Amino acid sequence: MEIIPNPFSEVATINISFPYTDKATVKIYNYIGQQVAIVFEQEAIKKQAYKINFDGKHLNNGIYFVVVRTNQETKISKVVVSK
């Protein structure tokens, strides 16, 4: 998973691919664990590249976590909103 740019002020792009076909979700959480956005929720195709635009204009400055979940694994990356 790659998040560009990081930090960002308005919109970030989350680049991701999956090693297998599986149901996948990408959710954004704030630093206290509250879900603030769902940016992807669908069947992910094996080895297909996904570019997900995340609009963070409504978020306050701070640290957020991008959580990618499938039935087989969970990945977490940190992203910073700085306006």
C-alpha positions in Angstrom: 0.0 0.0 0.0 1.2 3.5 -0.9 -0.4 6.8 0.1 0.5 9.8 -1.9 1.1 12.5 -0.8 1.6 11.9 2.9 1.1 14.3 4.6 -1.8 15.8 2.6 -4.2 18.7 3.0 -7.2 17.8 0.8 -6.9 14.7 -1.4 -4.6 11.7 -1.1 -4.4 8.7 -3.4 -4.2 5.2 -1.9 -2.5 2.8 -4.3 -3.0 -0.9 -3.5 -3.0 -4.3 -5.0 -4.0 -7.7 -3.6 -2.2 -11.0 -4.0 -5.5 -12.9 -4.3 -9.1 -12.3 -5.1 -11.1 -11.6 -2.0 -13.6 -9.2 -0.5 -11.7 -6.1 0.7 -12.4 -2.9 2.6 -10.4 0.2 3.0 -11.5 2.3 6.0 -10.0 5.5 7.6 -9.8 5.8 11.4 -8.8 8.8 13.5 -6.2 8.5 16.3 -8.8 7.4 18.9 -10.1 4.6 16.7 -13.3 6.2 15.4 -14.1 5.3 11.8 -14.2 8.5 9.7 -14.6 7.1 6.1 -15.1 4.0 4.0 -13.2 4.5 0.8 -13.3 1.0 -0.7 -15.7 -1.9 -0.2 -15.8 -4.5 -2.9 -14.4 -7.7 -4.3 -10.7 -7.1 -5.1 -9.3 -8.9 -8.1 -5.9 -10.8 -7.7 -2.9 -8.6 -8.8 -5.1 -5.7 -10.1 -3.9 -2.3 -9.1 -6.4 0.0 -7.4 -6.1 3.8 -7.2 -8.4 5.1 -4.5 -8.9 8.9 -4.1 -9.5 9.9 -0.5 -11.0 13.3 0.0 -9.9 14.5 3.4 -11.1 18.1 3.2 -13.6 17.5 6.0 -11.0 16.1 8.4 -9.1 18.1 11.1 -5.4 18.2 11.2 -3.9 15.1 12.7 -2.9 11.4 12.3 -5.2 8.9 10.7 -4.9 5.2 10.0 -5.8 3.6 6.7 -6.9 0.0 7.4 -7.1 -2.5 4.6 -9.0 -5.7 5.5 -9.6 -8.9 3.6 -10.6 -12.3 4.9 -7.0 -13.3 5.0 -5.1 -10.2 6.3 -5.2 -6.7 7.7 -2.8 -4.0 6.8 -2.5 -0.6 8.6 -0.7 2.5 7.3 -0.5 6.0 8.9 -1.4 9.1 7.1 -1.2 12.7 8.2 -3.6 15.5 7.4 -1.9 18.9 7.6 -3.8 22.0 6.3 
